[in-house]
Amino acid sequence: MYKYSLDKSPKKFECPQCLKKRLVRYIDTETDDYVDHKVGRCDREINCGYHYTPKMYFEQNNVSFKNYYIPNNVKKEIVTSYHSKEELKLTLDNFKKNNFVKFLNQIFNKEQVLSIINNYKIGTASYWYNGTVFWQIDNDHKIRSGKIISYQESGKRTQYVYWVHSYQIKKGIKSHFNLKQCLFGEHLVKSKNQTIAIVESEKTACIMSQIFDKYTWLACGNLSGLLEEKLRVIKQHKIILYPDLGLDKGNGSPFLRWSLQKDRLNKLGYHISISDLLEENGTDNQKRKGFDIADYFVNQSQNEEIVIKTTEDLIYQKIKKRSPNIDCLRSVFDIDIKEIIINTCE
């Protein structure tokens, strides 16, 4: 590993730029000490983009910088921790108080909402503001983590994010937990013939699973979460990326950053393409807000004063529109007009 790396603990500090408590600091992996209170990366990558690296810090202070590897035999191998099935089951309740589920009920019917809850194992953290628990379950059905996000009833997320294991450690339920994340929804990948669609947020994956169920929708957690370590288990699948909209804060737009990562991964033998639907059609305002693919379809449906009921309903609405919207469908879902018509008629 490198001598300096971002802290993997759930601790967050005030960002020097946006002043939100969203800064992840860099640590010296030999001493476990923080480098400096300003050295870190804000996880509000779209709305802030602050990133002050150890190299920048040392160079500005005229200190020699070497981010060398520490030999593997220096550090003990870290064993991944897991949650039990019982811990997960305890969260499968109180959905009437879960704002994310309330939002789903506004745009989907009861059966579809239950499908999302059952497939993705959506939970409620009754002990933490009734936040939504997005459990990360790997392809061996081992529970890697439970990410808790607080939402408003409108479906808009708040700035509050927590982890089940962090709460348990704080309350003395667990003494430690070695977090190693996987793709959200990874447990849903079963057949080699499945086409995998990857988005940033868990919310987006859940919504898109009902809007277009031809794909298996997974989430990598955030803009920086598209890592080869996470994608390795789906290497043999056809993968389509759907990055969020966003402004270039100096390190590239989300579309550019995922495009570069796509090229790197394809050189390693992956079969990845990227959708430019949002990039080509998104407005400046939508880019500032960080619109994602689910926002695009839900917002359009609400503007049309319809409620999404089935995939076929959505496609039918698209067919009734003029050709530019049909072209959007063809672009985002990589299907031709004939297939759209056939799906509608069946």
N, C-alpha and C positions, 0 to 999 in steps of 0.2 A: 504494500500500500504506500501511498505518498505520505511524506512527513506532515503536510498540512492538508486537511480535508474539512468539508462542512460537517458540523456536529450532527450526528444521526439521532440524537435524543429529541424529544418533543419540545424542548425549551425554545422559546421565542423571545426576542428582545426588541426594543423600540428601534425602528429604522431611522437612520439619520436624515433620510430624504423625505419620506412620506409621514414619518412620526407615528406610524401604526406599529403595534407590537407584532411584527411579522418578520423580523430579521433573524436569519439562521447564521450563527457565527462560525468562523473557522477555528479549528483547534489544532494544536500540535499533537500528533498522534503518539509521540513518544512520551510526552508528559501529561497529556489530557488537559492542558491549560489552554484557555482562549488566547488568540494572538493579540487582539486589541478590540475595544468595544465598537469600533467602526468597521472592522474587517469582517465582512459577511455578505450574504445575498438575501435580498428581500424576496419573500415567496409570492409577493404581488407582482408577478413578472409582467403582466400586461399593464396594470395601472400605475406601477412605480418603476420597476426595472433596475433598482439600485443593486450594484454588484462591485464591491471593493475587495479585491483579492489580496492574499498575503504578498504576492510578488509586487503589486502596486504599492503596498504599504512599506515593504522593506526598501524598495528603490527610492521612494520619496523620502525615506529617513536615512538614506546612504548606508544601508546595511546589506551585506552580501546575502544573496538569496539562492538557496538550493532546495528544490522540492524533490529530493531524491527518494528512491524506494527504500523502504525498510525491509530487510531480508525476511522471508516468510517464517523462518525459524525463531525470530525474535518474539513474535506475537503468538499466543495460543489461538488455536482455531475456535472461532465463535460458533457455538451450536445454536441453531435457529429455535426459537420458542414458538409454542402453539397454544391456541385457546382450545378449550374442550367443547364438545357439542352441547353440553349442558349450559355452558356460558352463553352460547348462541341462542339456545331455546328460550332462555330467560328474557331475551329482548323481543321475542316475537309476540308482542302484546301492546296494549295502549295505543293502537293506531289512530284512535279518535283524537289523540293529543299530538300526533305526529304531523307537523305542518307540511312535510314533503308528501306524505300520503294524502293529506287534504288537497294539496295541489293536483296530485294525480287524479283524484276523483272529479276535479273540475274539467279535465280534458279527455278522460277515458271512462268506459263503462266499468261496472263492478268486477266483471270477469277479467278484464284486462289488468286492473289494478291488483287483483289477487294473483294473477300470473306473474306480474313484476315482483311482488312480495315473495312469492314462493320460489321463483326461479333464482332470484338474486339474493334471497335470504335477508331481506330488508328488516331491520330491527328498530326498536325505540329505546333510547337511553333515558328511562324514567328518572334516573338518578342525576341526569345532567341536562336540565332544561327541556326534557323530552326531545332531545336531538335525534336525528336519523342516524342509525348505525349501518354503515356499508361494510359488510364483512368481506375480507379478502380470503377466498378459499382456493387453494391451488388445485392442480390437476390430479393430485392424490387425495383430494377432499380433506386435506389438513387445513385448519383455520389459522392463517398467518397473522391476521390482525383484524381489529374492528375500528374503523375510522368514523368518528362522530362529527357530523356537520349540523349546525343549527340553521333552520330555514324560516323565512316568513311564510304566511299562508299564500302569498302571491307566487311562491316558488323561487323567490330570490333568496340566495344564501346570504347569511350574515358573515361577519368576519371571524366568528367563533368556530374553531376546529379543535377537536380533542381526540384522544385515543382511549379505547377501553383499557388497555394495559396501563396507561399513565394514571388513569383514575384508580385502578386496582392497587398500583404501587403507592399512590398517595394515601389511600385508605388502609394500607398494610395488608391487603388481601394477597398481594404478591410481593416478593422481595426484589425481584429483577425480571426483566423480559428482554430477550435479544430479538429485536424486530428485523425481519427480512421480508420485504414486501413482494407481492406478486401482482399480476394483472387482476383488476376487479372483474369478476365474471369468468375467470379462468376455468373454473369447475364445469362450466357449460360446454366446453370444447370436448367433444367425444369422437366425432367422425372426422377422418382425414379429408373428407369432401366438403367440410364446412368452410365457407368464406368468412374470414374474420374482419370485422370493422372495428377500428380502434379510435376512440375519442379521448379527450382529456378527462372530463369529469364523470363521476359515477352517475350523477343525475341524468346526464345526456345519454349514457348507455342504456339506462332503464327506459327512458322515453322512446328512444329510437328502436328498441326491441319490439315495440308495439306498432310503430309507424311503418317499419320495413323489416319484417321478420325473415326475409330471405337470407339475411346475414346474421351472424352471431356477434353481438355488440359487447365489446370489452372496453375498459377504461384504464389508462395508465396513471391517473391521479392528478397530474398537472403537466404543464408544458415541458418540464425537464424530465418527466417520468418515462419517456420513450427510450428505454434502455435495452441493450442487447441481452443483458442478464435476465430481464423480465420476458423478453420475446422468444427466448431460446426454445421454450416448450411448444411454440406454435410455428417453428421455423419451416415446416413442410407445408404449411397452409398458404393459400392465397390471402394476402393481407391488404386492406385498403385503409388509408389514413384519412381522418376527417379533422384537421386542426381547427381550433377556434380562430375567429377573427381577432386582430389586435394590431396596434401601432408598433412601428419599429422604434424601440427605445435605445438604439445604438448597437444592439447585438442581433438584429434581424427580426422580422415579423414572425409570428408563429408558423405561417405557411413556409417561409424560407427556411426556418430552423428545422422543421420536420422534413422538408424536401432534402436538405443536406444529410440529415440522419438516415433518410430512406436510401440515398445513394450509398452511404457507408455500409448499411446493413445488406443491401443487395450485392455488394462486393463480397460479402461473407456467405452468400448462397441463399439469401432470403428472396421472397417473391412479393415485393411490396410496391403498391402504386399509391398515389395521393390524389384526393379530390380537390379540384380548384373551384367548386361551385360557390362557396362563400367568398373566396378571394376575388372572383370575377364579378359577383353580383352584390356583395356587401357594400353598404353606404359608409361614409366617413363616420357617421354617428354610431352605426353598428360596430365599426372597428374600435371606436373609443370605448364602447360598452363591453367589448369582448364577446360578441354574439357567437353562439355555437350552432351546430347543425340542427339541434332540437329547437332552439329559439327560432330558427328560420321557419320551420314548418309549423310549430305551434302558433307563432305570431301571425303567420299568414292565414292559418285556419281561423283564428279568433277574429281577424280582420274581415274574413268572409262570413262571420257569424255562424260557423258550423262547429260541431264537436266531433273530433276524430273518433270513429267507432271501430273501424277495421282498416286494415291495409288497403283493401279494395275500395273502401269509401274515399280514402285519401287520393288514390290513383284516379278514381272516377272524377273527383273534383279537378284534378290536374288536367285530365283530358278535355274537360269542358272549357278550359282556358285556351288562349291563343298559343301558337307554336313556341314562343320563347320559354314558356313555363314547361312545356313538354321537353324541350331541349335541356332544361335544368334537371328534370328527372333522369333523362338519359345520361347526363353527365355525372350526377351524383351517385346513381346506382348502377351505372355501367350496363344498361339494358336498352334494347331497341324498342321502337314504337309498337311493333307487332306484339312483342312480349307484354307490353303494357295493356294493349287491347285484349289479349287473350286472358290475362289475369283479371281484367275487369269483367269479362263476360262469364267467367267460370263461376 
